[in-house]
Amino acid sequence: MNLKKNILLLLLMGTFSLTAQVPLGFTRIFNGKDLDGWHFSRSTHQGTTPNFNVEDGTIVARQNPFGQGGLLMTNKKYRNFELYIEVKIDSFANGGIFLRSNEGGAAYQVELALPGGTGDLLGERIPVSVGGQANKREQVWKANDWNSFRIRMTGAVPHLTLWINGVEMWDVQQTKNDFLGEETEGIIALQCHWTAVFSPAASKGMPLSSWKPNATHRYRNIAIKVLP
């Protein structure tokens, strides 16, 4: 009888630990089993054959074939939100989290690249009026391990805030809406950056080391809180 109780207790604890990894008030947008609710961009310059698969409850991004990248995108569009996501990224593998992206991949971007500016706020195919630098990242970063990102984006003229492992990295107010047509909602996307197969010159300066062979980006516990 005690053995049965112990097994039940362990199962309940396991269920609690799984749900506890997503902050209260957030709704999961990755079910941990497949890519239901997501799709691949067919119009981005990153490439149209991205290699994103679900393995052991995580989304795994690779370059396969080598040199080709792409974008995995939510089917839904979001305006004001907080995004929670846990990432585990290899060195020399360049990607990013795209915010309010269009189908072609024009977006505000939180960089994911080691070594490099992981956590920095950039523009992908848009000129961001106010960037952000994650200067405190090294203080909290867990090498070769999972790290949590929490990103808030609100306003027609976007106000963006990033926390890594619970520590604020930057809080920036754009001076204007940087999107063509001043779009106020868009897709959340995960980027596997393309590289040139033969030479950096062919990739317009993007070095081959921006994604080394067999490198991966991994994502889990992806959840969102829609804001007014």
Helices and strands as residue ranges (DSSP letters): H 2-20, E 27-28, E 38-40, E 51-55, E 58-62, E 70-74, E 81-89, E 95-101, E 107-112, E 121-124, H 137-140, E 147-154, E 159-164, E 167-173, E 187-192, G 200-203, G 208-210, E 217-226
